[in-house]
Amino acid sequence: MAPTLSFKINAPAPDAQPEQQQLNDNGGNWQYLDAEATEQTSGDEVKIVAMKRDNSNGTFNATASMLTATVMYASQDNEVPEHFTIQGLHDLKSNNETGSVSSGSPRFADYVGGPFSFNFAEKVLTVAPRGSSIDRKKAVESY
């Protein structure tokens, strides 16, 4: 079975993103974030690009926003980089995130359908292969 991956967010931390990466519309707002991270076991450097959608307006106020993020490894020989995409929810109070892997390059096929969690306080993204579980309470202790 594929190992659980654990990424430490390096910089810029999600809470240090410039405000101009947030776009408001009549239904709420879109937020775009990017970060660099290191997989803690292998030492692989990755780039993470995320988009969050907060659907709040005068009659509907959600406590979480939709999240889609792609984790990209370094490109080899100018080819499409190895990658996987996660989708889930971003808690607006704690900034923690949970969900599952929705797609990936062949290297990450075992992770599609597997769970992920992001612990905002520790700046750690944990991704497990399909059929595994993550101790979400431990992974997002500040939830």
Buried (B, 14 or more C-beta within 10 A) or exposed (E): EBEBBBBEBBEEEBEEBEEEEBEEEEEBBBBEBEBBBBBEEEEBEBBBBBBBBBEBEEEEEBEBBBBBBBBBBEEEEEEEBBBBBBBBBBBBEBBBBBBBBBBBBEEBBBBBBBBBBBBBEBBBBBBBBBEBEBEBEEBBEEB
